[in-house]
Amino acid sequence: MTVKAVWTDFGGVLTPPISVTLKAFCVKTSLDPAPLMAATMKVTARYGTDDIMLPLDTPLVSEDEWLGQVRAVLREEHGVDAEIDNFASAWFGDRPANQGWLDRLRELRESGLFVGLISNMPPAWDQHWRRMVDPAGLFDEVLLSFEVGLRKPDRRMFDLAVERTGIAAEHSVFVDDLARNCDGAREAGWHAIHFTDTESAVEQLTALLDSKGEAQ
């Protein structure tokens, strides 16, 4: 089968690893990562999940309300007064895009392949990621969890991508830094690449395209 569409995740693929961004965020805000993560996980559990992003990118709660809950736990249980008024601005400020992966995506699109973005994205982050990576001229389609009411790894997100584009699952490749999201794509009949670094992802994708008869 010929590969016709390459879809990418945003955070952790088009950006540095989440762990790197978290470290930079803690330095910027003068917060200790340990109590911050403990408070975040406690708030996350209130929404019946251990997935930190689920309450925000579905969304079940606004960023302001979620941040207020995290600040309260930090103050009441850890004795930390966190001065974070705009999480998205602090999280995205000075966050670089993955230029190597962007360049490869542009090459693929110029070669005639469909290139799309599938991301679990909170609504408050929308303007920030678009400043980092201008979707115009790069993505043929953008599917964001808060806009479509679905999120990875739910196979319905991948089924929606097929419905929107008319490109069958067996002709589609998804690249994500989380293994569970890659598993969701495979369960929907897609090819998937677990992103760990740009070089290996480019190599795996090139090998897949070549094996599927796609001239590079």
C-alpha positions as protocol buffer text, in pm:
chain_id: "A"
residue {
  index: 1
  type: MET
  ca { x: 0 y: 0 z: 0 }
}
residue {
  index: 2
  type: THR
  ca { x: 126 y: 346 z: -87 }
}
residue {
  index: 3
  type: VAL
  ca { x: 153 y: 598 z: 196 }
}
residue {
  index: 4
  type: LYS
  ca { x: -50 y: 907 z: 108 }
}
residue {
  index: 5
  type: ALA
  ca { x: -77 y: 1092 z: 440 }
}
residue {
  index: 6
  type: VAL
  ca { x: 163 y: 1171 z: 722 }
}
residue {
  index: 7
  type: TRP
  ca { x: 10 y: 1305 z: 1043 }
}
residue {
  index: 8
  type: THR
  ca { x: 213 y: 1444 z: 1332 }
}
residue {
  index: 9
  type: ASP
  ca { x: 150 y: 1520 z: 1697 }
}
residue {
  index: 10
  type: PHE
  ca { x: 245 y: 1863 z: 1835 }
}
residue {
  index: 11
  type: GLY
  ca { x: 381 y: 1857 z: 2192 }
}
residue {
  index: 12
  type: GLY
  ca { x: 691 y: 1642 z: 2227 }
}
residue {
  index: 13
  type: VAL
  ca { x: 729 y: 1605 z: 1850 }
}
residue {
  index: 14
  type: LEU
  ca { x: 715 y: 1954 z: 1703 }
}
residue {
  index: 15
  type: THR
  ca { x: 848 y: 2081 z: 2038 }
}
residue {
  index: 16
  type: PRO
  ca { x: 1123 y: 1963 z: 2273 }
}
residue {
  index: 17
  type: PRO
  ca { x: 1033 y: 1667 z: 2498 }
}
residue {
  index: 18
  type: ILE
  ca { x: 775 y: 1750 z: 2763 }
}
residue {
  index: 19
  type: SER
  ca { x: 1034 y: 1682 z: 3034 }
}
residue {
  index: 20
  type: VAL
  ca { x: 1261 y: 1951 z: 2889 }
}
residue {
  index: 21
  type: THR
  ca { x: 976 y: 2201 z: 2869 }
}
residue {
  index: 22
  type: LEU
  ca { x: 868 y: 2121 z: 3225 }
}
residue {
  index: 23
  type: LYS
  ca { x: 1221 y: 2182 z: 3354 }
}
residue {
  index: 24
  type: ALA
  ca { x: 1237 y: 2518 z: 3176 }
}
residue {
  index: 25
  type: PHE
  ca { x: 890 y: 2607 z: 3307 }
}
residue {
  index: 26
  type: CYS
  ca { x: 996 y: 2532 z: 3667 }
}
residue {
  index: 27
  type: VAL
  ca { x: 1310 y: 2743 z: 3631 }
}
residue {
  index: 28
  type: LYS
  ca { x: 1109 y: 3030 z: 3485 }
}
residue {
  index: 29
  type: THR
  ca { x: 848 y: 3018 z: 3761 }
}
residue {
  index: 30
  type: SER
  ca { x: 1089 y: 2927 z: 4045 }
}
residue {
  index: 31
  type: LEU
  ca { x: 884 y: 2618 z: 4126 }
}
residue {
  index: 32
  type: ASP
  ca { x: 1016 y: 2286 z: 4254 }
}
residue {
  index: 33
  type: PRO
  ca { x: 906 y: 2013 z: 4008 }
}
residue {
  index: 34
  type: ALA
  ca { x: 822 y: 1760 z: 4284 }
}
residue {
  index: 35
  type: PRO
  ca { x: 545 y: 1953 z: 4466 }
}
residue {
  index: 36
  type: LEU
  ca { x: 421 y: 2094 z: 4134 }
}
residue {
  index: 37
  type: MET
  ca { x: 373 y: 1746 z: 3991 }
}
residue {
  index: 38
  type: ALA
  ca { x: 220 y: 1618 z: 4315 }
}
residue {
  index: 39
  type: ALA
  ca { x: -34 y: 1902 z: 4316 }
}
residue {
  index: 40
  type: THR
  ca { x: -106 y: 1857 z: 3946 }
}
residue {
  index: 41
  type: MET
  ca { x: -168 y: 1484 z: 3987 }
}
residue {
  index: 42
  type: LYS
  ca { x: -401 y: 1544 z: 4282 }
}
residue {
  index: 43
  type: VAL
  ca { x: -608 y: 1788 z: 4080 }
}
residue {
  index: 44
  type: THR
  ca { x: -602 y: 1553 z: 3780 }
}
residue {
  index: 45
  type: ALA
  ca { x: -740 y: 1268 z: 3993 }
}
residue {
  index: 46
  type: ARG
  ca { x: -1046 y: 1479 z: 4074 }
}
residue {
  index: 47
  type: TYR
  ca { x: -1148 y: 1431 z: 3711 }
}
residue {
  index: 48
  type: GLY
  ca { x: -1124 y: 1052 z: 3728 }
}
residue {
  index: 49
  type: THR
  ca { x: -800 y: 1015 z: 3535 }
}
residue {
  index: 50
  type: ASP
  ca { x: -422 y: 1001 z: 3572 }
}
residue {
  index: 51
  type: ASP
  ca { x: -375 y: 1175 z: 3236 }
}
residue {
  index: 52
  type: ILE
  ca { x: -266 y: 1528 z: 3327 }
}
residue {
  index: 53
  type: MET
  ca { x: -384 y: 1682 z: 3002 }
}
residue {
  index: 54
  type: LEU
  ca { x: -729 y: 1522 z: 2979 }
}
residue {
  index: 55
  type: PRO
  ca { x: -915 y: 1775 z: 3199 }
}
residue {
  index: 56
  type: LEU
  ca { x: -769 y: 2063 z: 2997 }
}
residue {
  index: 57
  type: ASP
  ca { x: -781 y: 1942 z: 2639 }
}
residue {
  index: 58
  type: THR
  ca { x: -1124 y: 1781 z: 2639 }
}
residue {
  index: 59
  type: PRO
  ca { x: -1193 y: 2030 z: 2803 }
}
residue {
  index: 60
  type: LEU
  ca { x: -1356 y: 1939 z: 3133 }
}
residue {
  index: 61
  type: VAL
  ca { x: -1230 y: 2255 z: 3302 }
}
residue {
  index: 62
  type: SER
  ca { x: -1098 y: 2593 z: 3194 }
}
residue {
  index: 63
  type: GLU
  ca { x: -727 y: 2658 z: 3230 }
}
residue {
  index: 64
  type: ASP
  ca { x: -794 y: 2937 z: 3483 }
}
residue {
  index: 65
  type: GLU
  ca { x: -1007 y: 2712 z: 3705 }
}
residue {
  index: 66
  type: TRP
  ca { x: -759 y: 2423 z: 3676 }
}
residue {
  index: 67
  type: LEU
  ca { x: -467 y: 2650 z: 3760 }
}
residue {
  index: 68
  type: GLY
  ca { x: -654 y: 2786 z: 4061 }
}
residue {
  index: 69
  type: GLN
  ca { x: -700 y: 2433 z: 4190 }
}
residue {
  index: 70
  type: VAL
  ca { x: -331 y: 2352 z: 4143 }
}
residue {
  index: 71
  type: ARG
  ca { x: -228 y: 2672 z: 4322 }
}
residue {
  index: 72
  type: ALA
  ca { x: -461 y: 2589 z: 4612 }
}
residue {
  index: 73
  type: VAL
  ca { x: -312 y: 2240 z: 4657 }
}
residue {
  index: 74
  type: LEU
  ca { x: 40 y: 2380 z: 4638 }
}
residue {
  index: 75
  type: ARG
  ca { x: -43 y: 2635 z: 4906 }
}
residue {
  index: 76
  type: GLU
  ca { x: -246 y: 2413 z: 5138 }
}
residue {
  index: 77
  type: GLU
  ca { x: -44 y: 2090 z: 5116 }
}
residue {
  index: 78
  type: HIS
  ca { x: 306 y: 2202 z: 5024 }
}
residue {
  index: 79
  type: GLY
  ca { x: 330 y: 2554 z: 5163 }
}
residue {
  index: 80
  type: VAL
  ca { x: 413 y: 2694 z: 4821 }
}
residue {
  index: 81
  type: ASP
  ca { x: 266 y: 3019 z: 4690 }
}
residue {
  index: 82
  type: ALA
  ca { x: 282 y: 2983 z: 4312 }
}
residue {
  index: 83
  type: GLU
  ca { x: 259 y: 3303 z: 4115 }
}
residue {
  index: 84
  type: ILE
  ca { x: 130 y: 3167 z: 3786 }
}
residue {
  index: 85
  type: ASP
  ca { x: -148 y: 3372 z: 3631 }
}
residue {
  index: 86
  type: ASN
  ca { x: -124 y: 3246 z: 3274 }
}
residue {
  index: 87
  type: PHE
  ca { x: -6 y: 2889 z: 3244 }
}
residue {
  index: 88
  type: ALA
  ca { x: -8 y: 2885 z: 2863 }
}
residue {
  index: 89
  type: SER
  ca { x: 210 y: 3195 z: 2835 }
}
residue {
  index: 90
  type: ALA
  ca { x: 463 y: 3058 z: 3083 }
}
residue {
  index: 91
  type: TRP
  ca { x: 458 y: 2711 z: 2923 }
}
residue {
  index: 92
  type: PHE
  ca { x: 503 y: 2835 z: 2567 }
}
residue {
  index: 93
  type: GLY
  ca { x: 726 y: 3137 z: 2631 }
}
residue {
  index: 94
  type: ASP
  ca { x: 1066 y: 3085 z: 2461 }
}
residue {
  index: 95
  type: ARG
  ca { x: 970 y: 2727 z: 2373 }
}
residue {
  index: 96
  type: PRO
  ca { x: 1145 y: 2641 z: 2045 }
}
residue {
  index: 97
  type: ALA
  ca { x: 992 y: 2446 z: 1760 }
}
residue {
  index: 98
  type: ASN
  ca { x: 1160 y: 2132 z: 1632 }
}
residue {
  index: 99
  type: GLN
  ca { x: 1304 y: 2276 z: 1313 }
}
residue {
  index: 100
  type: GLY
  ca { x: 1440 y: 1945 z: 1187 }
}
residue {
  index: 101
  type: TRP
  ca { x: 1096 y: 1783 z: 1198 }
}
residue {
  index: 102
  type: LEU
  ca { x: 931 y: 2089 z: 1048 }
}
residue {
  index: 103
  type: ASP
  ca { x: 1176 y: 2080 z: 757 }
}
residue {
  index: 104
  type: ARG
  ca { x: 1099 y: 1712 z: 693 }
}
residue {
  index: 105
  type: LEU
  ca { x: 725 y: 1773 z: 699 }
}
residue {
  index: 106
  type: ARG
  ca { x: 761 y: 2056 z: 449 }
}
residue {
  index: 107
  type: GLU
  ca { x: 969 y: 1832 z: 221 }
}
residue {
  index: 108
  type: LEU
  ca { x: 700 y: 1564 z: 236 }
}
residue {
  index: 109
  type: ARG
  ca { x: 423 y: 1810 z: 155 }
}
residue {
  index: 110
  type: GLU
  ca { x: 620 y: 1955 z: -135 }
}
residue {
  index: 111
  type: SER
  ca { x: 667 y: 1600 z: -268 }
}
residue {
  index: 112
  type: GLY
  ca { x: 289 y: 1565 z: -288 }
}
residue {
  index: 113
  type: LEU
  ca { x: 207 y: 1388 z: 37 }
}
residue {
  index: 114
  type: PHE
  ca { x: -79 y: 1501 z: 259 }
}
residue {
  index: 115
  type: VAL
  ca { x: 52 y: 1638 z: 590 }
}
residue {
  index: 116
  type: GLY
  ca { x: -174 y: 1682 z: 892 }
}
residue {
  index: 117
  type: LEU
  ca { x: -168 y: 1761 z: 1264 }
}
residue {
  index: 118
  type: ILE
  ca { x: -354 y: 1564 z: 1532 }
}
residue {
  index: 119
  type: SER
  ca { x: -314 y: 1700 z: 1885 }
}
residue {
  index: 120
  type: ASN
  ca { x: -473 y: 1683 z: 2226 }
}
residue {
  index: 121
  type: MET
  ca { x: -483 y: 2059 z: 2273 }
}
residue {
  index: 122
  type: PRO
  ca { x: -643 y: 2281 z: 2541 }
}
residue {
  index: 123
  type: PRO
  ca { x: -836 y: 2576 z: 2395 }
}
residue {
  index: 124
  type: ALA
  ca { x: -623 y: 2825 z: 2592 }
}
residue {
  index: 125
  type: TRP
  ca { x: -314 y: 2699 z: 2408 }
}
residue {
  index: 126
  type: ASP
  ca { x: -448 y: 2749 z: 2056 }
}
residue {
  index: 127
  type: GLN
  ca { x: -304 y: 3093 z: 1987 }
}
residue {
  index: 128
  type: HIS
  ca { x: 31 y: 2995 z: 2141 }
}
residue {
  index: 129
  type: TRP
  ca { x: 106 y: 2687 z: 1931 }
}
residue {
  index: 130
  type: ARG
  ca { x: 3 y: 2872 z: 1615 }
}
residue {
  index: 131
  type: ARG
  ca { x: 263 y: 3138 z: 1692 }
}
residue {
  index: 132
  type: MET
  ca { x: 526 y: 2867 z: 1729 }
}
residue {
  index: 133
  type: VAL
  ca { x: 429 y: 2675 z: 1417 }
}
residue {
  index: 134
  type: ASP
  ca { x: 226 y: 2852 z: 1151 }
}
residue {
  index: 135
  type: PRO
  ca { x: -11 y: 2587 z: 1013 }
}
residue {
  index: 136
  type: ALA
  ca { x: -71 y: 2778 z: 689 }
}
residue {
  index: 137
  type: GLY
  ca { x: 116 y: 2613 z: 407 }
}
residue {
  index: 138
  type: LEU
  ca { x: 231 y: 2328 z: 632 }
}
residue {
  index: 139
  type: PHE
  ca { x: -78 y: 2128 z: 729 }
}
residue {
  index: 140
  type: ASP
  ca { x: -354 y: 2018 z: 498 }
}
residue {
  index: 141
  type: GLU
  ca { x: -576 y: 1940 z: 797 }
}
residue {
  index: 142
  type: VAL
  ca { x: -562 y: 2015 z: 1172 }
}
residue {
  index: 143
  type: LEU
  ca { x: -758 y: 1808 z: 1425 }
}
residue {
  index: 144
  type: LEU
  ca { x: -752 y: 1943 z: 1780 }
}
residue {
  index: 145
  type: SER
  ca { x: -921 y: 1764 z: 2070 }
}
residue {
  index: 146
  type: PHE
  ca { x: -1099 y: 2069 z: 2207 }
}
residue {
  index: 147
  type: GLU
  ca { x: -1248 y: 2148 z: 1865 }
}
residue {
  index: 148
  type: VAL
  ca { x: -1367 y: 1801 z: 1767 }
}
residue {
  index: 149
  type: GLY
  ca { x: -1462 y: 1662 z: 2110 }
}
residue {
  index: 150
  type: LEU
  ca { x: -1233 y: 1360 z: 2073 }
}
residue {
  index: 151
  type: ARG
  ca { x: -880 y: 1291 z: 2190 }
}
residue {
  index: 152
  type: LYS
  ca { x: -601 y: 1045 z: 2127 }
}
residue {
  index: 153
  type: PRO
  ca { x: -570 y: 751 z: 2172 }
}
residue {
  index: 154
  type: ASP
  ca { x: -945 y: 710 z: 2104 }
}
residue {
  index: 155
  type: ARG
  ca { x: -963 y: 547 z: 1763 }
}
residue {
  index: 156
  type: ARG
  ca { x: -1255 y: 776 z: 1676 }
}
residue {
  index: 157
  type: MET
  ca { x: -1002 y: 1059 z: 1644 }
}
residue {
  index: 158
  type: PHE
  ca { x: -822 y: 862 z: 1373 }
}
residue {
  index: 159
  type: ASP
  ca { x: -1148 y: 756 z: 1211 }
}
residue {
  index: 160
  type: LEU
  ca { x: -1244 y: 1124 z: 1195 }
}
residue {
  index: 161
  type: ALA
  ca { x: -917 y: 1203 z: 1017 }
}
residue {
  index: 162
  type: VAL
  ca { x: -1003 y: 942 z: 755 }
}
residue {
  index: 163
  type: GLU
  ca { x: -1356 y: 1082 z: 723 }
}
residue {
  index: 164
  type: ARG
  ca { x: -1231 y: 1440 z: 686 }
}
residue {
  index: 165
  type: THR
  ca { x: -966 y: 1362 z: 425 }
}
residue {
  index: 166
  type: GLY
  ca { x: -1094 y: 1060 z: 238 }
}
residue {
  index: 167
  type: ILE
  ca { x: -750 y: 898 z: 280 }
}
residue {
  index: 168
  type: ALA
  ca { x: -788 y: 542 z: 406 }
}
residue {
  index: 169
  type: ALA
  ca { x: -628 y: 429 z: 731 }
}
residue {
  index: 170
  type: GLU
  ca { x: -393 y: 188 z: 555 }
}
residue {
  index: 171
  type: HIS
  ca { x: -250 y: 481 z: 356 }
}
residue {
  index: 172
  type: SER
  ca { x: -189 y: 692 z: 668 }
}
residue {
  index: 173
  type: VAL
  ca { x: 105 y: 725 z: 909 }
}
residue {
  index: 174
  type: PHE
  ca { x: 89 y: 886 z: 1253 }
}
residue {
  index: 175
  type: VAL
  ca { x: 393 y: 1009 z: 1450 }
}
residue {
  index: 176
  type: ASP
  ca { x: 359 y: 1068 z: 1826 }
}
residue {
  index: 177
  type: ASP
  ca { x: 588 y: 1079 z: 2130 }
}
residue {
  index: 178
  type: LEU
  ca { x: 345 y: 873 z: 2343 }
}
residue {
  index: 179
  type: ALA
  ca { x: 332 y: 499 z: 2280 }
}
residue {
  index: 180
  type: ARG
  ca { x: -35 y: 476 z: 2380 }
}
residue {
  index: 181
  type: ASN
  ca { x: -130 y: 723 z: 2106 }
}
residue {
  index: 182
  type: CYS
  ca { x: 64 y: 520 z: 1851 }
}
residue {
  index: 183
  type: ASP
  ca { x: -123 y: 210 z: 1973 }
}
residue {
  index: 184
  type: GLY
  ca { x: -452 y: 393 z: 1919 }
}
residue {
  index: 185
  type: ALA
  ca { x: -354 y: 472 z: 1562 }
}
residue {
  index: 186
  type: ARG
  ca { x: -256 y: 112 z: 1493 }
}
residue {
  index: 187
  type: GLU
  ca { x: -584 y: -13 z: 1637 }
}
residue {
  index: 188
  type: ALA
  ca { x: -755 y: 215 z: 1384 }
}
residue {
  index: 189
  type: GLY
  ca { x: -560 y: 49 z: 1103 }
}
residue {
  index: 190
  type: TRP
  ca { x: -289 y: 314 z: 1064 }
}
residue {
  index: 191
  type: HIS
  ca { x: 88 y: 285 z: 1049 }
}
residue {
  index: 192
  type: ALA
  ca { x: 251 y: 456 z: 1349 }
}
residue {
  index: 193
  type: ILE
  ca { x: 596 y: 574 z: 1453 }
}
residue {
  index: 194
  type: HIS
  ca { x: 681 y: 629 z: 1818 }
}
residue {
  index: 195
  type: PHE
  ca { x: 881 y: 953 z: 1821 }
}
residue {
  index: 196
  type: THR
  ca { x: 1183 y: 951 z: 2052 }
}
residue {
  index: 197
  type: ASP
  ca { x: 1411 y: 1185 z: 1856 }
}
residue {
  index: 198
  type: THR
  ca { x: 1403 y: 1358 z: 1519 }
}
residue {
  index: 199
  type: GLU
  ca { x: 1680 y: 1160 z: 1350 }
}
residue {
  index: 200
  type: SER
  ca { x: 1533 y: 818 z: 1424 }
}
residue {
  index: 201
  type: ALA
  ca { x: 1180 y: 932 z: 1338 }
}
residue {
  index: 202
  type: VAL
  ca { x: 1298 y: 1065 z: 1000 }
}
residue {
  index: 203
  type: GLU
  ca { x: 1481 y: 738 z: 936 }
}
residue {
  index: 204
  type: GLN
  ca { x: 1178 y: 526 z: 1028 }
}
residue {
  index: 205
  type: LEU
  ca { x: 943 y: 738 z: 822 }
}
residue {
  index: 206
  type: THR
  ca { x: 1173 y: 735 z: 519 }
}
residue {
  index: 207
  type: ALA
  ca { x: 1207 y: 357 z: 544 }
}
residue {
  index: 208
  type: LEU
  ca { x: 830 y: 320 z: 567 }
}
residue {
  index: 209
  type: LEU
  ca { x: 770 y: 547 z: 270 }
}
residue {
  index: 210
  type: ASP
  ca { x: 1032 y: 364 z: 64 }
}
residue {
  index: 211
  type: SER
  ca { x: 888 y: 24 z: 160 }
}
residue {
  index: 212
  type: LYS
  ca { x: 543 y: 143 z: 55 }
}
residue {
  index: 213
  type: GLY
  ca { x: 666 y: 255 z: -283 }
}
residue {
  index: 214
  type: GLU
  ca { x: 684 y: 628 z: -219 }
}
residue {
  index: 215
  type: ALA
  ca { x: 967 y: 795 z: -412 }
}
residue {
  index: 216
  type: GLN
  ca { x: 1163 y: 1045 z: -203 }
}
